[in-house]
C-alpha cells in the first residue's frame, strides 16, 4: 500500500500509518470511530453513498448535507463548502471519483477544497475506492498528495474490490497520520 501510494500518487506513508480491514466500508467505519465525537458536524456532499450519514450518526455526530449541482458536474465547490462550515465542523467526507454521480475533481479543484479545509482545520475523509474507475484520460489525484498540510488532515480510504472488479473481495485500507 505504501509502495502503491508512492508510485501512483507521489505521497509517502510509513507502514505504521496504514490500517488494513475487511473492506473499505469497514475502514470508513474505523475512521468515523477515530474522528467523530458527539455534536460534531460532518459535511457530506449530496447526493452521497448511503452509509455515510449513518456512520456519522453512529458516533453522535451530525451529517451536514451540501447539495451539489448538475451545472457544475455534481462537484462540491469551495464556496459551498465554506458556506456549510459551522463552529462544530469536524470533517468533510469527499468521495472521488464520486459514487453515485461519477463526478471527478481536477487537481486545482481539489486544491481549492483542501485550502478551505486546511484554513479551518477540517479533517478530510477521502473515499478513493473508485480511483481506477475514471475514463477519457482522467487520472485521479489523491487529496493527501496535495502537500504536507493537507496530508496531515487527510484519512484516505481505499480497497481492492472496485479496481479489480472483485466486489466480494472484502479487503480495504486506510492511510493517515498515525494519531
Secondary structure, 3 states (H helix, E strand, C coil): CHHHHHHHHCCCCCHHHEEEECCHHHHHHHHHHHHCCCCCEEEEEECCCCHHHHHHHHCCCEEEEEECCHHHCCCCCHHHHHHHCCCCEEEEEEECCCCCCCCCCCHHHHHHHHHHHHHHCCEEEEECCCCCCCCCCCCCCCHHHHCHHHHCCEEEEEECCCCCCCCCCCCEEEECCCC
